[in-house]
Amino acid sequence: SVKPTAIKKVRDVISDRLLAESFLNYISMINFTENLESSDIFNNWVDYMNMSYVVCEERTSRMVKYPKNLLTEHQKIIRDYNSIKAEYDEKLFKMHMKDIKHLEYSDDTYCVIVPDKTEDIKREAEMQNNCVKSYIQQVIDGKTNILFIRYNESKNKSLITVEVSNSGNIIQAYRSRNQNPTDEDYEFMDKWCKNRYVRRANYTQARYHR
């Protein structure tokens, strides 16, 4: 059975246009066809509805408020929602990378590269054997920045992964397997910092933990 407090939550979720009685009938039906407890039906349906609003608005499709196969439709809407979120996150990532494009720099030997897409950071993590891919969401949210330092002659091959804060401080910079940069690397980084107003202070205290 559904407690009065649960009925109030249902009313809040499904809005004034829908009667609580209709939803209770729906719960009874799903309880019979899918053998779910009332609380599980409610939680799955609320989650389904929240994601449906996003998916249907994005794709201008009709929302089914009371799906006959709740669990199946819930899984479908999760898939669609995650697809839309991934597309949206990728757009945010590219917008953020465009904002820091001015940090790119090169000399005769090295270059600083701003990644174009989230896949670039995933590939960097694989080549460097570090966990920089776990920073992708932070980059999307605008909380930090990830850049690559590479040799000009092999720009597609990872060399140094760099994290730079929004205030322009280098938080950490490491070669493959969290090895410290070489003296030559540091010399280039000093030139980069000077030319792009980036600060090096204290960044060797942090690491990308494997």
N, C-alpha and C positions, 0 to 999 in steps of 0.2 A: 504494500500500500504506500501511497504518497502522503507525506506529512504536510500539514497546512503551510509550514515555512517553505517547503519545496514548491507548493502551488504558487506562492507569492513570487518566488524566483522565476518560475516559468512565465508568469504574467509580465514580469519585468523584461524578460528576454524576448518574448514573442510579440510584445507591444499590445496596446489597447485594442487593436483591430481584431485580434484573435481571442477566442474564448478559451478559458482554462479547461472547460469541459471537453473541447475538441482535442486538446493536447492530452488529456487524461485518456480519452478513447484511443489516441495514437499509441500511448504507452502500453495500453492493454493489448493492442494488436501486435506490437513489436515483442512484447513479453511472451506472447503465444507463438509467434512465427520464428523468433530468433532466440528464445529462451534466455533473455537477459533480465537482470534485476532492474527495478525501476530507477535506482540511482545511476546505474551504468547507462541505461537508455537516456536519461536526462543529460549526463555528462557528454556522451557521444553526440547527442543531438545539438547541444549548445556549441560544441566544438565544430560540428558540421555547419551550423548556421553562421557562425562567425567567419569561417573561411569561405562559405558560399557567397556572402555579401561581397567579399573582395574579388572572388573569381568572376562572379556574374557581372559586377560593375566593370571589371577590366575587359571582359570578353563580350559585354552587352548580351548576355544570355539570360534566359528565364530561370529563376531560382525555384526549385522544388522544396517547399517547406517541410513536407511530410513524406520523405522517401519510403517506399514500401520495403526496400532492403537497406536498412539503416547502416549496418556495418560495411556492406559492399560500397554504398555510396559515400560513406565516410572515408574509406580508403581512396576512392577515386578523387574526392575533393582535396584530400591531403596531397595527392600527386600533382593535381592542377595548381594548388596553392603554392607548393614548393617550386614548381616550374616558374610561376609568375614572380615569386620572391627572388629566385635566382636571376631572372632577367632584370628585375628592378635593382638588385644589388650590384649587378654588373654595370648598369648605367651610372649608379652612384660612384662606383669605383673609378670608372673612366673620367667622370667629372672631377673627382678629387685629384686624380693623377694629372689632369690638365692644369689644375691650379698650382701644382708643384713642378711643372715642366721646366721652369726657370732654374731649377737646381741642377739640371744636366750640365756637364762640363767635360772637357777633354784636353789633353796635351798630346805630345808626340807618342806616348806609350799607353796611357790609360784613358778611360772614359767613364763617366757616371751616367747611368741609364735609369730613367723612370719607367717602370713596367707599364705596358699598355692594357693588360687585362689580368684578371685574377689567376688565370691559368699560368701566367708567367711566374707568379710567386710560387705556385705549386711545383712548377718545374725547377725553380731555384732550390726549393727544399729538397727535392730528390737529388739534384746534382751536388748540393752542399752537405747533404746528410744532416740537416738541422730541422727545427720545427717552425720555421718562419711561416709556413702555411697556416699555422694557428693564429697568426696575426692578421689574416685577411679581413675578418669581420671588424677588427679595430680600425683597419684602414678604411673600410667601407663607411664606418661610423664617424670617420674624421678625427679619430683619437690619436693616430700616429701615422708615420710614413715609412715605407720600405723602398729602398733604392738598391741598385746593383753597381758595383765597380768591376770593370772588366778590361782586358787588354784590347786595344784597338784592332789588333790583328785577329782576334777571336771573340767578337762581341756576343756570339751565341753560346759561349762557354762560360759558366759561372766562375767567379774568382773571389769576390768579397761581397757579403750581404751586409747592408747598412740599415740601421733604424735611426730616423731623425725625428725629433719631436716637432710639434707644431710651432714651438718657439725658436726652432732653428738649432737645437743642440743635438749632436750625435750621441745617441743613447748607447749603441753598441755597433761594432763592426768586426766581422770575423770571416776568415777563410773557411775552407771545407773542414768539417768535423770540429768546428769551434777553435781553430788554430788562430793565433794572433797574426795580424798583418806583418809583413816584412818591413825593414827600414825604408826600402824603396816605396812600398805602399804608403807608409806614413808620410813620406815626403810629398807624394802626389796628393794625399788627403789634405795636407797643410795648404797646398796651392788651391785646391778646390774650396776649402773653407774660406780662404782669403778672397777668392774671386766671387764666391756665391754667398758670402756672409753667413756661413755655417760655423758653429762653435764645436770644438773637440772636447771640451772639458769633461773629465771623469767618465768618459764612455767605456773605458776598458774594465770598469767594475761590473758590468753586466754581460751576460752571455745568452746565446740561444741554446738552451739545454736540450740535449738529445733525448 
